Amino acid sequence: MPATGLGKVSLELSLPGVRWLLYKYIYAYFWQDKARYCLISQDNSVFYINVQMKKYIELETVGTVLKEEFIEPHNLTIEQVANAISVPAWKLFAVIEGGEPMAADLDLLLTKYFGMSEGFFVRWQESYNARIAKRQLVELVDYH
């Protein structure tokens, strides 16, 4: 369901071809990457503004989270963690550099090592994959 909002505001806004007006209500409708604003002035004139939002917040990969939130704060190296969990260092490097997704077996070893709930890194990977897929679909499908 789209998010909507209605609020009483005092706002000055300049629209092309329109003098400065004082608006008493702004109604906003958001859906996917689109926003529509309905502006109602003091004399009850109505203006609509459609906005296409294309900027996305950069998503953190599971490798970035592993490196910046777990390995670096503990003053560890990737090689030290790899040795501690008995996996080749290249396997961790591949995940951290984004070349490989997080595998379930690596997740189990890492979560046990860092004292976390099993599946943390796999869930992060799945969430990342789903968000990337959604962004790609939104670009292909025109939502109204």
N, C-alpha and C positions, 0 to 999 in steps of 0.2 A: 504494500500500500504506500502511495506517495506521502511524503511528509508535507504538511501544510502549516501555516501559521498566520494569525491575524493579530495585529497590534496597533494601538493608538500611539502615534509618534509625532514629533515635530521635526521635519526634515526639509531642508532646501535641496533641490535637485534641478539640474539643468538638462533638459532634453533637447535634441536637435529641433530647431524651429519653434521652441516653446520658451516663453519667458520663465524666469525664476518663479517657482510656485512653492507654497507651503502645503505639504501633504499632511492629512490627518490620519489616514490609514494606509498601511502597506500590507498586502496579502501576498504571501509567497508560496509557490507550489514547486516542489522539487521532485524530479523523477530521473533516476539513473544519472546521466551526465547533463541534464537539462534543468533549467530553472525558469519559471515565469513569475514575474512580479506584476501585481495589479496595484496601481497607485491611485488613490482617491484624494482629490484636492479639497480645499476648504469650500469651494463652490460646487462640490460633488462631481467635477469632471473626472473621467476615468481614463487612465493611460495604462497600456500593457507594455512590458519589456520582456522579451524572450532572450535568454542567455544560454549559450552553448558552453558548457564547462568541459575543458579537455585536459586540464592538469590533474595528474594523479600524485598522490603521496608515494614516494619511492618505497617499495617494499624491501624489507630485509630478508635475505636468504637465510636458510638454516645454518649455512656455513659462517655467515657474518655473525649471527647470534652466538654460535658456538665459540668463535674466536674472541669476539668483543665482550661477551657477557660471562664466559666461563674460563677460557684458557688464559687470556691476558690478565684479568683481575687476580688470578691465583699465581701470577708470575711464573707461569709454565710455558714451555715451548710445545709446539705440535709434536715434535719428536718425543718429548717426555711423556705426553699423554698417550701417544701411540705405543710406546714401550710399556707403559703401565697397564694398558688394556690388551696388550699382545696382538696388535694389528700392525701391518706395514704403514710407515709414515705416509707413503704416497696415497693411501686410501683416505686418510684424514685431509691431506692437502687437496685431493680431488673434490671433496665435499666443501671445504672452506673456500676454494677458488671458484666454486659454482659449476665445475665440470661434471659432477656426479650428484645425484640426489641422495638423500639420507636413506640408508638401507636399515631394515628392521634389526638385523644382527648388530650393526654398529650402534644403533640407538640403544639397544639393551646394554651393551658394554659401557657406553658413555653415561647413561643415566645411573647405572650402578656405581660407576666411578665418582660421579659428582653428587651422588646421594639424592637423586630425583625420582619422580614417578616414571615408570616404564612408559615408553611411547611419546615422551615429550617432544623429542626431535622429529619423530615421524609425523606427529600431529602438526608441528610447525611446517614441515615440508608439504603436507597435504593442503594445509590452509594457503600456503604460498602458491601452490599449483592451481588451486581453485580460484584464487583472486586473479592470477594471470589469465586463466581461461575465461573468466567473466569479463575482464577488460577487453580481450580479443573479440568475444561475442558481441559486446555492446557496440564495438566499432563496426561490426558487420550488420547488425540488426538495428533498424531505426525504430526506437521506442517513441510512442506518442502519449 
